[in-house]
Amino acid sequence: MSGGKPPKAQRSDGHDELAGRQVGDPYRWMEEDTPTLRAWVRAQHEYTMAQLSALPTREGLRRRLDELIRTAGVGAVTKAGERYFFLRRSADQELSALYCQDTLHGTPRLLLDPNELSSDRTVRLADTHPSRDGSLIAYRLSTSGSSRMSLCVMDVDRGRVLPDMVPGDVNPVAHAWHTKNQVVWVPDNGGFYYTRSRHDVPSGEARYHHKLYFHHLGDDWHDDTLVFGESLIPEQTPYPQLSSDGRYLLVVIQDVSGHEPCSQLHLLDRQAPQRGFLPIVEGIQAFLSAALHRDVLYIKTNHRAPLSKLTAINLADITVGDFAARTVIPEGAHPLGAWVPVGDFLLAETIEDVSSRLRVYDLAGQLVKQIELPGIGSIRALDAARDGDEIFFSFSSFLMPGVVYRLDLETLECAPYFRNEVPFDPMAFEVEQVWFESLDGTRIPMFLLHQRGMMRGGDNAAVVYGYGGFGVSQSPAFTAHVIPFLERGGVYAVVSTRGGGEFGKEWHRAGTREHKQKVFDDLIAAGEWLIAKGFAHASRLGCFGWSNGGLSVNAAAVQRPDLWKAVVAGAPVADMARFHTAHGGRHWVADYGTPENPDDLDFLMQYSPYHTLPTRIEAPAILTIVPDEDDRVAPWHGYKMHAAWLAANVSKSPILLLGEARAGHRGSPAVGRTIARYADIWAFFLWQLNVAWHDYLRTDN
């Protein structure tokens, strides 16, 4: 490979005094954006690109990924009034644009094209919130992947952006556990409720101090009325809901900065505002989601129901102060997932062996029908107008690109509304779900993707993907960038480690705080099983994770460097002594614990990759990817971990850092940059796992 090796990082004697003990931090200086740091990162990145660009596989991978990813596609469909709103991208566009249709099969009309908002395609449309009649739409714009987004409003009839705008420096961040209903219109379109931080928050506190405001259309945002949240602590976030007639305002408060996730519900009768907000649920240790439908408040909760249940309370009972929740859909044998009330029905998803099932109930909770879905896969974007006659949802599987389905609520018949087409042969591959035992004997599920009829016990290369945190399930979904690896005979394994939500609250808790090591045990056991069962050769096993998954794969690589040949960690959490000091880190305490507590610090320091990496290690090949404007996981996590790997490694394996400029936590969504990112990742894996370019199913023209 070409190019001289870049310099190792300068070490210092930096340390913290935490919970009565001294914790070393030799690369603390990387937390400050200085010319020295920028020069060091640039040198690391340029060296990495010199290595990857010289690989004979990279250009072929880039061309194939261009075919797979640069395709036309439609996202979730939302109905408001008689209009249908959706994001659509043509094959020649970098970013998805916002369209509307006035009828179900009408001609799409372009409302907003983010491709025209910035020359470098760094401004994207993050989410949309149409008014109930579809005549107005609020939307948020993110620049360079920032979670602090500008909130704008458009007159849909005229296609004109209104002067109503809340700037991105105060607008709310998108939390992983609750991103819906951050903007709620009143029925007469006179304004909307929305969540944002105070405009005077201290530096570095933009992810906290969120309050609920009301914006009158036409007013300056500085004059918006504070509606709720004056007494909330900085880590609590309120989200609004409004009944169809506009009478009742519900506020859901979430807080994950303590030992357990905590939720609250408060209700305001807007016809009797002098009574103020009435508490419905105050500070229970549970996740709640809620919806107002007709004269009932529906609540999904995992309080005393680890797999969750759906309950209901009459709004009239709440207003007189004498109410009790009744169970509508009881806790079953499988986790209750997405749900929505619409018309005379409740639609509810269950997660059964890590695959979606969809059922229709009446409003009393009696089963009406199970919707037939096309095999093992995942539902996305289950949403509907409360009094509509149809509902749209997206479904995909490992080998089926996303399909938007329309469910007619009069006939309860479900049919595809739009299919995303990707040029590959799904019949050339197969998916199987296997179970293996982890270190403590717990059975863990894993999906395997590979060529149909693949011979086991041979020289197969495999890559294990894991996450393991925050109740996020690794459910079956189409991932185009994996296809070239499968076409070359590779095995892609997706592990449902503990810490996810695949089997409810207890599965999640089994991989959090003092139990976090079980996540890494599960990942390691998955790799060992693949080798033992002949799905992977012992010298051709890789590991891939992003964000919290980057923490998981780094920990697995530190603990078992002999098991892995190559590891890719994207936007990783790595320094478990200081994660809580940057961006939204205090929102991670329920999963990780806090370094300021002596007991928590003990288990954090037992696995923190940055702190447990030995001074000398025969490391596998490591590729760390760091988006430089990541405001969810601070870039210094990746920089520090890369520096530590460089300093400790005594093997001949490459230790590489790939920076992504002007990109947020997930990397740039622009198609060209997405293709380049995955061309780099898979070129690295093919190089280190010794997968030949000619081991390829396709024949290029």
Buried (B, 14 or more C-beta within 10 A) or exposed (E): EEEEEBEEBEBEEBBBEBBEEEBBBBBBBBBEEEEEBEEBBEBBBEBBBBBBBEBEBBEBBBBBBBBBBBBEBBBBBBBBBEBBBBBBBEEEBBBBBBBBBBEEEEEBEEBBBBBEBBEEBBBBBBBBBBBBBBBBBBBBBBBBBBBBBBBBBBBBEEEEBBEBBBEBEBBBBBBBBBEEBBBBBBBEEEBBBBBBBBEEBEEEEBBBBBBBBBBBBEBEBEEBEEBBBEEBEBBBBBBBBBBBEBBBBBBBBBBBBBEBBBBBBBBBBEEEEEEEBBEBBEEBEBBBBBBBBBEBBBBBBBBEBBBBBBBBBBBEBBBEEEBEBEEBBEBBEBBBBBBBBBBEBBBBBBBBEBBBBBBBBEBEBEEEBEBEBEEBBBBBBBBBBBEBEBBBBBBBBBBBBBBBBBBEBEEEEBEEBBBBEBEBEBEBBBBEBBEBEBEEEBEBBBBBBBBEEBEEEEEBBBBBBBBBBBBBBBBBBBBBBBBBBBBBBBBBBBBBBBBBBBBBBEBBBBBBBEBBBBBBBBBBBBBBBBBEEEBBBEEBBBBBBBBBBBBBBBBBBBBBBEBBBBBBBBBBBBBBBBBBBBBBBBBBBBBBBBBEBEEBBEBBBEBBBBBBBEEEBEBBBBBBBBBBBBBBBBBBBBBBBBBBBBBBBEEEBBBBBBBBBBBBBBBBBBBBBBBBBBBBBBBBBBBBBEBEBEEBBBEEE
